[in-house]
Amino acid sequence: MTTTVASSSVASRDHSPSGQRVSWLRLMHVALIQHRAALITIFVAFVTLVIAIVIGRDAVSASYASYLAAGCTLAHPIDLQVCANTANQYADIPSFTPLVIALRLFPLVIGAFVGAPLVAREMESGTYRFAWTQGVGRTRLVLVTLAMLTLIVTPVAVVLGFLLGGWYIHPYAVINIAVGSHWQSGLFTTTWWMTPVWTLFALTLGTLVGAVVKRTVAAIATTMVIVGGVLLAVGLYLTRIFDIGAVASSRIFLNGMNSGPLSILASHGQGPAGSWLARAWYTGPGGHVLGIKAANRVSLHVNSLFESKGGASLAPRWLALHHYTYWVSYQPADHFWILQTVVGLVLLAVASLCVLGTVRIIQHSRS
């Protein structure tokens, strides 16, 4: 009993046995040595993704060079066949999706194989009884370790985000802007600053799960399920996030004049350049929103007018004559960074709560 009390007392101090305060740099050096496996995991994941991005870009370099040489980005292309063939090739790119998915899974790898074992391995093996009673407070030791990993994993994630969004995606954005647009779900969450935000979220969440579960394998599995579920949910419901703060306009006439969710990038003069078209609907006399059947009837008639000679002017006149209005809600191009900031701040807030939760659990654990 006496030994246990003494250990708990020592664990609450941040001083060495000689009475001198242990520096953060010394603690960080110890953390680097202690968590070599985590650092190896980060390094291997980083190198693998960099190689995949370089190979992926190299695979399309020849086609992209031919596209530019044919003047396809100009008003009067030199070789229309090269332009058409390359544009069609880039409309459906098998190598594109797996690479984006791999980068989206980078935070999951860090959370599961770096964050989850951080505390769980100490508790499962019982070494925390020794590690947390060496003259340095348990809270400080864990925070220093998290800070060390953050300082390493953040620039790694930033580099990956730049390589994918600024370098690898560039040819796709030039040839097929709809494919390479940063509004796309996969690219929205893998920009140069969202990738580190997601990584820090997964890292802290994995650490919290490990502190709760206290078993390494179970913590890894649980973290993979939770982080994977969050990533999947964000991918599925990101278009609903794009509805937040959308601007409505009755001056945009789209091909097809369809109503309901659009989820497309404005292109070919349809909508403001660089904007994201969220949804469309019709309103009838009195301003009430038309139901699905009524909206489809109006849409069919408007489309038939568009197909006729002078339809571009006939359709708006017919709508005005019958007191119908076609509305389109869209996210302006300058809203992109606003939405990213909102999503990023939410993730960072959750990451902070995970750190606080981990600290609370560790403080109340018996040494």
C-alpha positions, 0 to 999 in steps of 0.5 A: 500500500505504501509503495502505491501511494508513493508512486501516485505521488511521484507521478503527479510531479513534472520533476526529475528525482534530482528536483530539476524540471524535465525539459520538453525537448528531453521528453520529446527525445524520449518519445521519439525513441519510445514510439519508433514503430509509430514513426516507421508507420508514418514514414512508410505510409508517406513514401507509399503515397508519394510513389503512388502519386508520382506514378499516377502523374507520370502515367498521364503526362504523355496524354497531357502533353499531347493535349497541350501541344494540340492547343486544346485549351485554346479557342481554335485547337490544332487537332480536334481528334486529339482533343476529343480523344483525350477529353473522353479518356479523362472523363472516366479515369480508373487510376484516379479514384483509387489514389484519392481513396488511398489518400483519404484513408491516410488519416485512418491509418494514422489513427488506427496504427499510430493513435490507437496503440499510443496509450492502449499498448502501455495499459495492456502490457502494464508498462504504464506503471513504470512509464508514468512514475519516472518523475514526469507527470503522466499527463505531461508525458502523453501531451508531449508524445501527442505534440511530437506526433503532431509536429511530424504528421502535420507537415507530412499530410500537408505535403501529400495534400499539395502533391495530390491537389496542386500537382497530380490533379492539375492535368485533370482540372485542365482537361475535364474540370468536372473531374478535377474540381476541388468541389468533388467529394474526394478532393474537398477532403484532401486539400493541403490543409484538410488532409492534416486536419483529418489526420489530427482528428483521427490521431486524437480519436484513436488515442482516446479510443485506446485509453478507453478500450485499453487493449491494442488490437481492440483499440485498432479495430474500434478506431478503424470502424469509427474513423472509417464510418465518419469518413464514409458519412462525410463522403455521402452527406457532403452535398448536404453540407454544400447546401448550407449558405447556398445562394438562390438565383432565378436567372440561371437556366440549365440544360434540361431544366431539371429540378431536385438535387444537382450536385454538379460543377457549373460549366459551359456558361451554366452558372457562375464560373467555379461555382457548385450547383446544389439544387433546383426547383420550380415555383408556381403562382403565389411563389409555392414550390411545385411538387415532383409531378408538377415540376416534371410536367413544367420541365418537359414543356420547357425542354421542348421549347428549348429544342425548338428554334429560338428556344433560349428566349421562348422558354423564359417567356413561357415561364413568365407568362404562366407565372412559373419561376425556375430557381437554382441554388449554388455555392459561389466559388469563393465559398469553397474556403469558407466551407472548408474552414467550417468543416476543419474547425469542427474537426479540430474542436472534436480533436481537442475534446478527444485530447481532453478526454484522454487526459481525464482518463489517464489522470483517473487511471490507477498507477 
